[in-house]
Amino acid sequence: MVETTISVSDIGCYKVEAKLNGQLVGELEAFPMVGLVHIKVEEKHQSQGIGTDILNCYVSELKRRQFARCVLTTHKVNVPMMRICEKLGFQCGPQEAGNDGLGDTVCMLTF
């Protein structure tokens, strides 16, 4: 079973760690005031719900701290992240031109 823990630094960086048998298998780092969210799950542990658990842990903490919403940006081609957002109820807008040519999609969950 995966165990998730969350911490918040003095500068407002939220960090969620997912561990399996004590080994780090995924993590999230986020600055909610600017909408920056980075999620990483080790390749051999992907497609097991760990990314969903990590983002859900972060969303739950934002709700607990009475934030009004969670906003993040992802690439439309990042299908796993789009699925995670969909599962958790995020509303994702239309694809916009990104600096890298892949196109960015803004996803928002209002509490």
N, C-alpha and C positions, 0 to 999 in steps of 0.2 A: 504494500500500500504506500502511496506517495504522501509525504507529509509536507505541507506548505507553511512557511512562516513569513511574516511581514515585519519590516522595520522602516523607520523614517529618520533620515539624518537631520542634523541641525539646519541644513540648507534646503530642506523640503524635498529631498530625493527619496522616493518610496522604492523599497527593494523587496521583492518576493523571491524566496528560494524554494525550489521543489527538490526534495531529497527522497531517494529510494534506497532503503537499507543503509542510510547514512551517507550515501553518495549523491553529490549535486548532479541533477539530471536536467534542470531547467531553471530559468530565472527571468525576472522582469525588473527593469529599472525605469522609473517614470518621474517626471516633474509635472504634476497635474495642473499647475498654474499656467503652464505654457503648452500643454497638450502633447508633450513628448513622452512616448512610451516605446520601450524596446523589449521585445520578448525573444528568448532563445531557448529551444529545447534540443538537447543532444539528439543527433540524427537517429541513433538506434532506439530512442525512446519516443519518437514522434508517432502520431496516429494512435495514441493510447489515452487521450484526454488530458494530458499533463498541461498543455497550453491553455486549455479551457479552465482547468483548476487554478492555474496561475493568474489568469486574467480575472476570474471570478473572485479570487482572494483579494485582489487589488480593488475591484469594484465594490466589494463588501466593505472594505476599509474606507473608501471614499463616502459611501452611504453613511457609515457610522460617524464619520467626521462632518456630516451634513453638507457635503458638496452638492451642488444642484445637478451636475452632469459629469460624464466622463467622455472626453473627445480624444480620438486618435486618428492617425493617418496611416494608410497602408496602400500598397500597390494592388490594383485590381487583379493582377496576375498572381498575387500571393493567395492562392485559393485556400490553403489551410487557415490563414488568418481571417479571411472573409467568412469561412465557415464558423470559426470560433465566435466572431462578432455576431453572426446570425443566430447562433445557439443562445447567446446571452442577451439577445433582444436589441442589439445596436441597430440604428437606422443609418444606412450607408447611402451617401449622396452619389451624384453622377461623377464619373471619372473626369479629372481635370488634368491638364498638361503638367507633367512633372519635369524637373530639370534633367532627369536622366532619360527622358523619352518613354518611360514605361507608363506614366500616368498615375496620379495619386487619387485616392478615394478617401474622403473624410467620413468617419463613422462616429456617431454620437449616441450615447445612452443617457436619457434624462430620468432622474429619480423622482 
